[in-house]
Amino acid sequence: MASLESVARVPAQRHESMTSVDLGGSSPGTLSERNLFTNVRAASLPHKADKEAWGNCSQVREVYEELKARIEGPQLQFDRYSNPILEKVRASLAAGVSITDEVQAIRDIVSYFEAHAGQPLIDSKVKYRLRTPELFSAIKLCQMLKYNRDASALTEVFVHADAVRIAGCDIAARDIFVQHWHPVGHPSGRTVVVTPGYQETGRCFSELAAELTNRGHHVFVLDNQAAGQTGKGNGSIDSGFGLARDIAAVARCVGRDQKLSLVGNSICGGATFALMALRADDQWPQSLNFADPDKVILLSPFFELAPGNGWINFLSKIPLVNRISMPSSGIPVLTRDPESARALSACIVKENVEVQLSAMSAAKDDFDYARRIAREKRFQFPEIRSIHGTGDTLASFEADREVCQSVGTKPPTERDTSNHVLEFEPDVCKFVRYHVEGAIS
């Protein structure tokens, strides 16, 4: 396979000779026995936090708590709120008047692991293009500890997407942040491209990525332009076509010797479907062509708002009002499962996700266009599997059903839940992984 790093415009070097981080038997408990976290923090010297490198105090505290729990063991629990605003306040208050101690502790723990690995956790060509690069190194370390990976098994890259015109819509050039999860054991010959939804970053899908790599698949998890490390970081979406173009740019990095699967969640579930319709249309730029995927999996795909959310559509079109980060404040409610809500809140706070109201309607016209040409031209679609809660509070389940029917694929796999966010709820997460892996394998 031509690796993602080798084809990206700004490559992250993969260090094949890197030795695994010494976890003392790969057990966070071993580190706890050495009291590593406590000892490092006691030996730390005060250090002034740089906001550009570390983010705000709630971000630092949230990551500090997770890293501490990863090292000292699951018995260390922090009471988190399900509402992102309340969680941000809690983390800020827990940090106190200064985050100097937290910053230095995180810095020293990351340095400890980098020293044992013999290289930085993130290649410098990528790291210093990130927002809050020092904090993100700690976020990655949390991923590595949770899923027992070393830095060479989880690499980062920016993939450049050229400016294009799609169906009369001009899409600006963009650098797309991607985490490449390398397969564990014998490679399967398949690459899965995963695209998160509205106010999710790629880190929200670490559980799914780890599970798929355990089965030998390469997994590319990208950040969409509204959250994470892609785009301007202001929580906006230019268009549905823009989202589809970004997915195509990453899919083009998959080697021709690999089987390709696409997994799209929420708005990027809609964008993944739109991509499949658009690429068969005569207005699709040939420069964005990629190998035909044989499996396409949509998780709670967003084509239009669920009934009762008309007020969101109305507000999302009012100038100035539509710049309010209401979605990242917990409105509308995306899940009523307490554990899922707390996990989502923690992710929003850690990476300071601030999705604007305008994002709630920015893609609808483009998705409607894709749905129309799919109905009229009857393209030969690959196998599409959709998984959706029948009472989804954000994305219309009926619209998903209609889309599946229009292209002659199986109806959505129904889940008796009102949750839009599926990947955090333990039993639903198992359900999703079962169907994703089943469809893939």
FITI-580649 format. One record per residue: residue in one letter; x, y, z of N, C-alpha, C in turn. Coordinates in steps of 0.2 Angstrom, whole numbers, plus 5000, padded with zeros to 4 digits. Example, Ala and Ser with C-alpha at 12.3 -4.5 7.8 and 13.67 -1.06 7.14 Angstrom:
<atoms>
A506649725039506249785039506649845039;S506449895035506849955036506450005039;
</atoms>
This chain:
<atoms>
M500449945000500050005000500450065000;A500350114996500650184996500350215002;S500850225007500650255014500350325013;L499950335018499650405018500150455019;E500650445023501250485024501650505018;S501650455013502050465007501750505002;V501050505002500750544997500450604999;A500450625005500250685008500750745006;R500450805005500850865003501350875008;V501150875015501550885020501650825025;P502150785023502150715026502350715033;A502050665037502350655044502750585043;Q503350595045503850535044503650475049;R503550415046503450365051504150335052;H504250325059504950295061504850215062;E505050185057504950105057505450075063;S505950115064506450085069506350095076;M505750135077505550155084505450095088;T505750095094505550045099504950065103;S504550015105503950035109504050065115;V503650115117503650145123503650095129;D504150095134504150045139503650065144;L503050025144502550035149502649985155;G503249955155503349905161502849845160;G502749815155502249765154501649795151;S501649855148501049885145500549895150;S500649905156500149915161500249985164;P499750025164499750085167499850085175;G499650025177499750005184500450005186;T500849985182501549985183501850055184;L501650095180501850165181501550195188;S500950175189500750195196501150175201;E501350115201501750085206502450125207;R502650155202503250195202503050265205;N502450275205502250345207502450395202;L502550375196502850425191502550495190;F501850495190501550555189501650595195;T501550575201501650615207502350635208;N502850595206503550615207503750665202;V503550665196503650715191503350775193;R502750775195502450835197502750875203;A502950835208503350865214503950895212;A504350865207504950895205504950945200;S504250965197504251015192504351085194;L504651125190504751195191504151235188;P503951295191503451325188503551345180;H503051345176503151365169502551395167;K502651455164502051495161501751465155;A501151445155500851415150500751465144;D500851435138500751475132500051455129;K499651495128498951475126498951455119;E499351475115499351445108499651375108;A500051355113500351295113499851245117;W499551275122499151235127498451245127;G498151295124497451305124497251345131;N496551335132496351375138496351325145;C496251355150496351315156495851255157;S495251265154494851205155495051145150;Q495351165144495651105140496251075144;V496651115147497251085150497051045156;R496551065160496351025166496050965163;E495650965158495250905156495750855153;V496250875150496850825147497250805153;Y497350845158497750825164497450775168;E496750775169496350725172496350665169;E496250665162496250605158496950565158;L497450605157498150575157498350545164;K498150585169498250555176497850495177;A497250485175496850425176497150365172;R497450385166497750335161498350305165;I498750345168499350315172499150285178;E498750315182498650295189498150245190;G497750235184497250175184496550195184;P496050155182495350175181495050185188;Q495350165194495050185200495050255201;L495450295198495450365198494850395194;Q494350425197493750445193493650525194;F493450555189493250625190492550635188;D492150675192491450685191491350735185;R491150715179491050755174490350775172;Y490250825169489550845168489350825161;S488750815159488450795153488450855148;N488350915151488250975147488951005146;P489151025140489851045139490051115142;I489551155143489651225146489751205154;L489351165157489451155164490151115165;E490351075160490951035161491551085160;K491451135155492051185155492151225161;V491551235164491651275171491951235176;R491751165176491951125181492751115181;A492951105174493651095173494051165175;S493751215173494151285174494151295182;L493651275186493651285193494151235196;A494251175193494651125196495451145195;A495551185189496151205188496451265193;G495951305195496051355200496351415196;V496751455200496951525197497551515192;S497851455192498451445188498451375185;I498651365179498751295176499451275176;T499851315179500651305179500751235181;D500551205186500651145188500451085183;E499851095181499551045176499951045170;V500151105167500551115161501251075162;Q501551095168502251065169502150985170;A501650965173501550895174501450855167;I501050885163500950855157501550855152;R501950915153502550915149503050865151;D503150855157503650805159503450735158;I502750725158502550655157502650635149;V502450685145502550675138503350665137;S503750705140504450705139504750635141;Y504450605146504650545149504550485144;F503950495141503750445136504150455129;E504250515127504650525121505450505122;A505650515128506350485130506450415129;H505950375132505950305131505750285124;A505450325120505350305113505850325109;G506250365111506850395107506650435101;Q506050465101505850515096505150545099;P505050605096504450645098503750595096;L503250615100502650575099502350595092;I502450655090502150685084502750715080;D502750695074503350725070503250805069;S503850835070503850905071503550945064;K503550915059503250945053502550945053;V502250905057501550905058501350945065;K501750935070501550955076501451035077;Y501951065073501951145074501451175069;R501051135065500551165062499851155065;L499851115071499251105075499151165079;R498451165080498251215086498351185092;T498651215097498851195104499251125103;P499851135100500251075098500451035104;E500651075110500951035116500350995119;L499751025119499150995122498950935118;F499050935111498850885107499350825108;S499950835109500450785111500150735117;A499850775122499650735128498950705126;I498550735122497950695119498150635116;K498650635112498850575108499150525113;L499550545118499750505123499250465127;C498650495128498050465131497850415126;Q497850425120497550375115498050315115;M498750325115499250275115499150235122;L499050265127499050225134498350185134;K497850215132497150175132497150115127;Y497450125121497450065117498050035116;N498550045120499250005120499550015113;R499650075111499950085104500650125106;D501150115101501650165102501550215096;A502050265096501950325091501950305084;S502350245082502350225075501750195073;A501350165078500650135076500150185075;L500250245077499750305076500050365074;T500050375068500450435065499950485062;E500150545061499750605059500050635053;V499650665049499850695043499250755041;F499450805037499050845034498950825027;V498350815024498250805017498050865014;H498350885008498150945005497550935000;A497050975000496450964995496451024991;D496551024985496551084980495951114980;A495951174978495251214976494951184970;V494351174970493951144965493251174964;R492951164959492251184958491751124957;I491251114961490851064960490151084960;A489851064954489151084953488951154954;G489451194951489351274952489651304958;C489851264963490051284970490851284970;D491051344972491851344972492051324979;I492451274980492751254986493451274987;A493651304992494351334993494751274995;A495451284994495951234996495951225003;R496151165006496151155013496651105014;D496951105020497351055023496951015028;I496950945027496450905031496950865036;F496750865042497150835047496850765048;V497350715047497150645047497650605052;Q497350565056497650515060497650445057;H498250415056498350355053498450295058;W497950255059498050195064498250145059;H498850115061499150065057498949995060;P498849945055498549885057499049845062;V498749805067499049765072499049695069;G499649665069499749595066499749595058;H499449545055499549535048499049585045;P499249625040498749675037498249635033;S497649665033497049635029497049655022;G497349705020497349725013496749775012;R496449805018495849845018496049915021;T495849965019495950035022495250065023;V495050085029494450115031494550195032;V494150235029494250305030493550325034;V493750355040493250375045493150445045;T492550475045492450545045491950565051;P492150595056491650615061491150665059;G490650675064490150715063490150795065;Y489650825066489550895068490150925073;Q490050905079490550925084490950875087;E491150825083491550775085492250785081;T492750765085493450765081493650685080;G494150675077494350605075494450565081;R494650605087494750565093494150535096;C493550555094492950525096492850455094;F493250435088493150375085493750325086;S494150345092494750305093494550235095;E494050225098493750155100493650115094;L493350145089493150105083493850095079;A494250145078494850135075495350085078;A495350085084495750035087495449965086;E494849955086494549885085494649865078;L494649915073494749895066495449875065;T495949915068496649895067496849835070;N496449815075496549745078496349695074;R495949705069495749655064496249665057;G496749705058497249705052497149765047;H496649805048496449855043496849925045;H497049955040497250025040496650065041;V496750115046496150165047496350235047;F496050275042496250345042495650385045;V495750415050495250455054495350535053;L494950565049495050635048494650685052;D494850745053494450795057494050835051;N493450845052493050885047493250955049;Q493050995044493251065045492951105051;A492451085054492051115059492351105066;A492751055067493051035073493751005073;G494151005078494750975077495351025074;Q495750985070496351025067496251035060;T495751025057495651045050495251115049;G495451155044495051215043495251265048;K494851315048495051385052494951375060;G494551325062494451315069493951355072;N493451385067492951435070492251395070;G492251335069491651295070491151305064;S491351325058490951335052491051285047;I490551275043490651225037490451265031;D490851265026490751295020490151275016;S490151205015489651175011489651095012;G489151065010489150995009489650965004;F489651004999490150984993490850994996;G490951045000491651045003491850985008;L491350965012491450905016491550845011;A491250835006491350775001491950784998;R492150844996492850854993493450824998;D493350845004493850825009493950755010;I493350725010493350645011493650615005;A493550644999493850614993494550624993;A494850684995495550694995495950644999;V495650625005495950575009495850505006;A495250495003495150425000495650414994;R495850474991496350464985497050444988;C497150444994497850424997497850354998;V497350314997497250244998497550214992;G498050164993498350134987497850084983;R498050084977497650044972497549974974;D498049944978498149874980497649864986;Q497349914989496949904995496249904993;K495849864997495149874997494949935001;L494449974999494250035002493550035005;S493450055011492850065015492850135017;L492250165017492050235019491550225025;V491750265031491250265036491150335038;G490550365037490350435038489850435044;N489950485048489550495054489150565054;S488550565055488150625056488150665049;I488350725050488350765044488850735038;C489350705041489850675036489650605034;G489050585037488750525034488350545028;G488050605028487750635023488250655017;A488750685019489350705015489550635011;T489650585015489950525012489450495006;F488750495008488250485003488350524997;A488350594998488350644993488950634988;L489550614991490150594988490050544983;M489750484985489550434981489150444975;A488650494976488250514971488550564966;L488950614969489250664965489850634960;R490250584963490750564959490550524953;A489950504952489650474946489350524942;D489250584944488950634940489450674936;D489250694930489750724925490050794928;Q489850824933490150884936490650864941;W490750804942491250784948491950794945;P492450834948493150844945493550784945;Q493750764939494150704938494750704943;S495050764945495650764949495450734956;L494850724958494650694964494450624964;N494550594958494350524958494850474962;F494550424964494850374969494550304967;A494950254970494650184969493950174972;D493550134968492950124970492850084977;P492550114982492450084988491950024988;D492049964991491549914990491149914996;K491249955001490849955007490750035009;V490150055011490050125013489550115019;I489750135025489350135031489250205034;L488550215035488350285037488050275044;L488350315049488150315056487750375057;S487050365059486650425060486750475055;P486650455048486850505043486350565044;F486550625043486150685043486050705036;F485350705034485150735027484750795029;E484350785034483950845036483750845043;L483550895046483450895054482850855055;A482850825061482250785063481650825065;P481050805065480450845066480550875073;G480350945073480350975079480951025080;N481351015075481951055075481951115070;G481351135068481351195063481651255066;W481551265072481851325075482651335074;I482951275074483651275073483851295066;N483451265061483551285054483451365053;F482951385057482751465056483351505059;L483551485065484151525068484751515064;S484851465061485551445058485651495051;K485051525049485151565043485151645045;I485051665051485051735053485751755054;P485951805050486651835051486851855058;L487451845061487651855067487451805072;V486751795072486551745077486751675075;N486851655068487051595066487851575068;R488151635071488851615073488951595080;I488351595084488351575091488551495091;S488951475095489151405096488651365100;M488051375098487451345102487551265102;P487751235096487751165096488251135101;S488851175102489351145107489251165114;S488651195115488451215122487851165124;G487751115120487251065122486551065119;I486551115115485851125111485951125104;P485551075101485051035103485450975107;V485050935111485350875114485450825109;L486050795109486250745104486150675107;T486150665114486150605117485850605124;R485350565126485050565132485350505137;D485950475134486250425138486750465142;P486750455149487250495153487950485151;E488150425151488850415149489150435143;S488650435138488850455131488850535131;A488450565135488450635135489050665139;R489250625144489850655148490450645143;A490550585140491050575135491150625130;L490550645127490550695122490750765124;S490450785130490650845134491450845135;A491750795137492450795138492850805132;C492550775126492950785120492850855118;I492250885118492150955116492651005120;V492650995127493051035131493851025129;K494050965129494750945128495050985121;E494650985116494851015110494551075108;N494151105113493851175112493451175106;V493051125105492551125099492051175100;E491951225095491451275095491051275089;V490651235088490251225081489751285081;Q489751315076489251375075488551345073;L488051385074487351365072487351365064;S487651405061487651405053487851335051;A488151295054488351225052487751185051;M487251195055486651155055486251155048;S486351205044486051205038486451215032;A487151225033487651235028487651185022;A487451125024487551075019486951045016;K486351065018485751035016485551045009;D485651105006485551114999485951064995;D486651054997487051014993486850944994;F486650925000486450855001485750844997;D485350894996484750884992484850874985;Y485350914983485550904976485850834974;A486250804979486550734978485950684978;R485450694983484950654983484550654977;R484450704974484050714968484350684962;I485050694961485350654955485450584957;A485450564963485450494964484750454962;R484250494964483550464962483450464954;E483750524951483550524944484050484939;K484650484941485150444937485250374938;R485050354944485050284946485750254945;F486250284949486950264948486950194951;Q487450154950487650094953488050104959;F487750104965488050124971488450054974;P488950064978489250014981488749994987;E488949934990488449914996488449975001;I487949995003487850045008487450015014;R487750025020487350005026487350065031;S486750085033486550135037486350115044;I486550145049486450125056486150185059;H485550185062485150245064484650235070;G484650275075484150275080483550295077;T482950265079482350285076482050345079;G482250365085482050425088482650475088;D483050475084483650525083483350595084;T483650625089483450695091483750745086;L484150735082484450785077484350765070;A484550705068484550685061483850645059;S483550665054482950625053483050555051;F482750515054482750435053482350425046;E481850455045481450445039481750475033;A482150525033482550545028483050495026;D483350465031483850415030483550355026;R482950335029482550275025482450295018;E482250355017482050375010482650375005;V483250395008483850395004484050325002;C484050275007484150205006483750175001;Q483050195001482650164996482750194989;S482950254989483050284982483650254978;V484050224982484650194978484650124979;G484150094981484050024981484449984985;T484650014991485049974996484549955002;K484849915006484449895012484249955016;P483649955019483450005024483950015030;P483850075033484350075039484250025044;T484750005047484749955053484449995059;E483949985061483550025066483850005073;R483950065077484150055084483550095088;D483350065093482750085097483050135102;T483250195100483650245104483450315101;S483450365105483450435103484150465102;N484650435103485350455103485550475096;H485850525094486150545088486850515088;V487150525094487850505095487850435097;L488150395093488150315094488750295097;E489350325095489950295096490150285104;F489850325108490050325115489650285120;E489050265118488650225122488850155122;P489050125127489350055127488950005123;D488349995124488049935120487849955113;V487750025112487650045105488350045101;C488850065105489550055102489749985100;K489549935104489649865102489249855096;F488549875096488149865090488449895084;V488649955084488949995078489549955076;R490049935080490649895078490449835075;Y489949795078489749735075489549745067;H489149795066488849805059489349835055;V489849875057490349905053490849845051;E491049805056491449755055491149705050;G490549685052490149635048490149655041;A489949725040489849745033490549745029;I491049765033491749765030492049695029;S491949655033492249585033491849535029;
</atoms>
